Amino acid sequence: MPVFGFELFTGIPGQVITGSAEAVILPISYQLGPGDHLGIYLLGNVQKNMDVIVNVEGKVFLPPAGVIDVWGLTIQEFKQLLQRKLAQYYDNFSVDVMLLQPKAVAVAVVGDVNRPGKYVLSALNTVLDAVITASGPTLQGSIRNIQLIRNNELFASVDLYQFLMRGENEQDLFLQTGDRILVPLAESKVRVTGEINRPSVFELKPGADEHLSDLIDIAGGFTEFAYIDRIEISRLQENGHRRLVYVDYSRIKPVSSILFHRQV
């Protein structure tokens, strides 16, 4: 039986959309840095268009304002700064700034992925894009605890089930140069079969204390033929033997459902 979520990584190995700023909605938190290609447009009494690339020191040269340090600024912050500087030379004008091409970022994808290594991607690529570039996790790898290591510290843990189940991508963070994406081994998996809408093997999220009701929800809920008064749970014990438990799902509340820790 397949592991739920791995269909996301089927297809051409290593294929990822590296996209331009035009193809991706630019997040308001995007920070400028070396390699960003910017379009600067002055309107009003001043009609001028300029293309600049942030240099290795994180600066741009814009006459008549001179050299401006933009490293770490958002597009909006840079726009406001540029407006103040150019106001010393022009009247009745406005400034607009666009990201024409995002900078390249060098990241490492390691752990239980099919093609671990170093990759050069776009700053508008995300953790998921990096894992896809590495041809996805191995069958033993986790897709609910993908770790983003930034500045040698755990910056975030990405749970792809949130994306697969609800389309939520708030956790799928944009990459920065020097990031390391670590795909660890999946700690626990549960096989769900029978009258369920999405029979499959599901990974449990480490430390999430997921219950039977959570698992039924992930599995798409019961079919109309399900007999929920007697759900069979086959649990693998530490001594290697299996223990059968029968649960009347109609009489339990989600908050008091059976807690899953190990593979069952």
C-alpha positions in Angstrom: 0.0 0.0 0.0 1.5 3.4 -0.9 2.4 6.0 1.6 0.1 9.0 1.4 1.7 12.2 0.1 4.5 10.6 -2.0 2.4 11.0 -5.2 3.5 14.7 -4.9 7.0 13.7 -5.9 6.1 11.4 -8.9 7.1 12.5 -12.4 10.3 13.7 -13.8 13.1 13.4 -11.2 14.4 16.7 -10.1 11.9 18.8 -12.0 11.1 22.1 -10.3 9.7 25.4 -11.5 12.4 28.0 -10.8 9.9 30.8 -11.8 10.4 34.5 -12.2 9.0 37.3 -10.2 6.2 37.6 -12.8 5.1 34.0 -12.2 5.1 34.1 -8.4 3.3 36.4 -6.1 6.0 38.3 -4.4 5.7 38.0 -0.6 5.7 41.3 1.3 8.4 40.0 3.5 10.8 39.3 0.6 14.2 40.8 1.5 16.6 42.2 -1.1 20.1 40.9 -1.4 23.0 40.5 -3.9 21.8 39.4 -7.3 18.3 40.8 -7.2 17.4 42.5 -10.5 15.2 45.6 -9.9 13.2 47.9 -12.1 12.9 51.4 -10.8 10.3 53.8 -12.4 10.0 57.5 -11.7 6.6 59.1 -12.7 5.2 62.6 -12.5 7.5 65.6 -13.3 10.3 63.1 -13.7 10.0 60.4 -16.3 12.8 57.9 -15.9 13.2 54.1 -15.9 16.2 52.3 -14.5 17.3 48.7 -14.2 19.8 47.9 -11.4 21.2 44.7 -9.9 22.1 44.6 -6.3 25.9 44.1 -6.0 27.8 41.6 -3.8 27.9 44.2 -1.0 24.1 44.5 -1.1 24.2 48.0 -2.7 22.8 49.8 -5.8 24.0 52.9 -7.5 21.1 55.3 -8.5 22.0 58.8 -9.8 21.5 61.4 -8.4 20.9 59.7 -5.1 24.2 57.8 -5.2 25.0 54.5 -3.6 22.2 53.0 -1.5 22.5 50.0 0.8 19.4 47.8 0.2 20.5 44.5 1.7 17.8 43.1 4.0 15.2 45.7 3.0 11.8 44.7 1.7 10.6 46.2 -1.7 8.3 48.6 0.2 11.1 49.7 2.6 13.4 50.3 -0.4 10.7 52.3 -2.2 10.1 54.5 0.8 13.9 55.1 1.3 14.3 55.9 -2.4 11.4 58.3 -2.3 13.0 60.2 0.6 16.4 60.4 -1.1 15.2 61.5 -4.5 12.9 64.1 -2.8 16.1 66.1 -2.3 16.4 66.5 -6.1 12.9 66.3 -7.6 9.4 67.7 -6.9 6.0 66.2 -7.7 7.1 62.7 -8.6 6.4 59.1 -7.5 8.5 56.0 -7.3 7.6 52.4 -8.1 10.0 49.5 -7.7 9.5 46.0 -9.2 11.5 42.8 -8.8 12.4 41.8 -12.3 14.4 38.7 -11.5 15.0 37.3 -8.0 18.5 36.4 -6.8 19.9 32.9 -6.9 20.3 31.0 -3.6 22.6 28.1 -2.9 21.1 25.5 -0.6 21.8 21.9 0.5 19.2 19.2 0.6 20.3 16.3 2.8 19.0 13.3 4.7 16.6 10.7 3.4 16.1 12.2 -0.1 16.8 10.4 -3.4 19.4 12.9 -4.6 21.0 14.7 -1.7 23.3 17.5 -2.6 23.8 21.2 -3.2 21.5 23.1 -5.5 21.2 26.6 -6.9 17.6 27.8 -6.9 15.7 31.1 -7.0 14.9 33.1 -3.8 11.3 32.6 -4.8 11.6 28.9 -4.5 10.5 27.2 -1.3 11.4 24.3 1.0 9.0 22.1 -1.0 10.7 23.1 -4.3 14.1 22.2 -2.9 12.9 18.7 -1.8 11.3 18.2 -5.3 14.6 19.2 -6.9 16.3 16.5 -4.9 13.7 14.0 -6.4 11.7 13.9 -3.1 12.1 11.8 0.0 13.0 8.1 0.0 10.2 5.8 1.1 11.6 5.9 4.6 11.9 9.7 4.6 9.5 12.1 6.4 7.1 14.5 4.7 5.7 15.8 8.0 8.9 16.9 9.6 11.1 18.5 6.9 13.5 20.6 8.8 14.8 24.0 7.6 18.2 24.7 9.1 19.2 28.4 8.9 22.3 29.8 10.5 23.1 26.4 12.0 19.8 26.4 13.9 16.4 24.8 13.4 14.4 27.6 11.8 11.2 25.7 11.0 9.7 22.3 10.5 7.5 21.9 7.5 4.5 19.5 7.5 3.4 18.8 3.9 0.2 17.3 5.0 -1.1 20.8 5.6 -0.4 21.6 1.9 -1.8 18.3 0.6 -5.0 18.3 2.7 -6.0 21.9 2.8 -3.7 23.7 0.3 -2.1 25.7 3.1 1.4 26.8 2.3 2.2 29.2 5.1 4.8 26.7 6.4 6.4 26.3 3.0 9.0 29.0 3.5 11.1 30.8 0.9 14.7 29.9 0.7 17.8 31.9 1.6 21.5 31.3 0.6 23.1 28.9 3.0 19.9 27.1 4.0 20.1 23.4 4.7 16.9 21.3 4.2 17.1 18.1 6.2 14.6 15.2 5.6 14.8 12.9 8.5 13.5 9.3 8.8 9.7 9.1 9.4 9.3 8.1 13.0 5.9 6.5 12.9 3.4 5.3 10.2 -0.1 3.9 10.4 -1.9 1.8 7.8 -5.6 2.5 7.4 -7.8 0.0 5.5 -11.4 -0.9 5.1 -14.4 1.4 4.6 -12.5 4.6 4.6 -12.4 7.1 1.7 -8.6 7.3 1.4 -7.1 4.0 2.4 -3.3 4.4 2.6 -0.3 4.4 4.9 -0.1 7.7 6.8 2.8 9.3 8.6 2.2 10.6 12.1 3.6 14.0 12.9 6.3 13.9 15.6 5.2 15.4 18.9 1.7 16.2 17.7 -0.2 13.7 19.9 -2.5 12.7 17.0 -5.6 10.7 17.9 -7.8 8.2 16.1 -10.2 11.0 15.1 -7.2 12.9 13.5 -6.3 9.8 11.6 -9.8 9.3 10.3 -9.9 12.9 9.2 -6.6 12.6 7.3 -7.9 9.4 5.7 -10.9 11.3 4.3 -13.6 10.0 6.7 -15.7 6.9 6.6 -17.6 5.6 3.6 -21.4 5.2 3.8 -20.8 1.4 4.4 -18.5 1.8 7.4 -19.5 0.0 10.6 -18.0 2.5 13.1 -19.3 0.6 16.2 -16.4 -1.8 15.9 -13.2 -0.4 14.5 -10.3 -2.8 14.8 -6.9 -1.5 15.8 -3.9 -3.8 15.4 -1.1 -2.4 17.5 2.5 -3.6 17.3 3.9 -3.9 20.9 7.5 -3.6 22.0 7.8 -7.4 22.3 7.0 -7.8 18.6 3.6 -9.2 19.2 0.4 -7.6 17.9 -2.5 -6.7 20.2 -6.1 -6.2 18.8 -8.2 -3.4 20.2 -11.8 -2.8 19.2 -13.3 0.7 19.5 -16.9 2.0 19.2 -16.2 5.2 17.4 -19.8 6.4 17.7 -19.3 6.6 21.5 -16.0 8.5 21.8 -15.2 12.2 21.5 -12.3 13.4 19.3 -10.5 14.8 22.4 -10.6 11.4 24.1 -9.8 9.3 21.0 -7.0 6.7 21.2 -3.6 8.3 20.9 -1.2 7.0 18.3 2.5 6.9 19.1 4.0 3.9 17.3 3.4 2.1 14.1 0.1 0.2 14.2 
